[in-house]
Amino acid sequence: MRSVIGVYDGDKLKLKEKVKIKGAVNVLVTFLNETETALQKKMLLQRLLKRQPVKITPLNVKDLIEEGRK
């Protein structure tokens, strides 16, 4: 399953991302009342939560703190 943001103008459905699908597939369209900005933030958050954590050594943490103080 894949969710993609799009816009329906009363005539056509335009997706915000390209989707590679082979052959015909069934789709489910849900009309949302949320603003585009809220949807984009939600999708970004979902993508960030799927990422693997980055391991940082204590020396890197110290460097990052010092860089933030500049």
C-alpha angles and dihedrals in degrees: 000000000000132000120209129180115236143159126239113201097188092271111040136029112224118191120216092216133043112249122199107215124162115217130344118325135180116251135196116214119199120187109220130202093206121109120254091247092055091049092049091050091050093050091047091050091050091052092048092050091054093056122102116247118257116236113229124191120223090253091055091050090053091050091049092051092049091048090051091054093058 
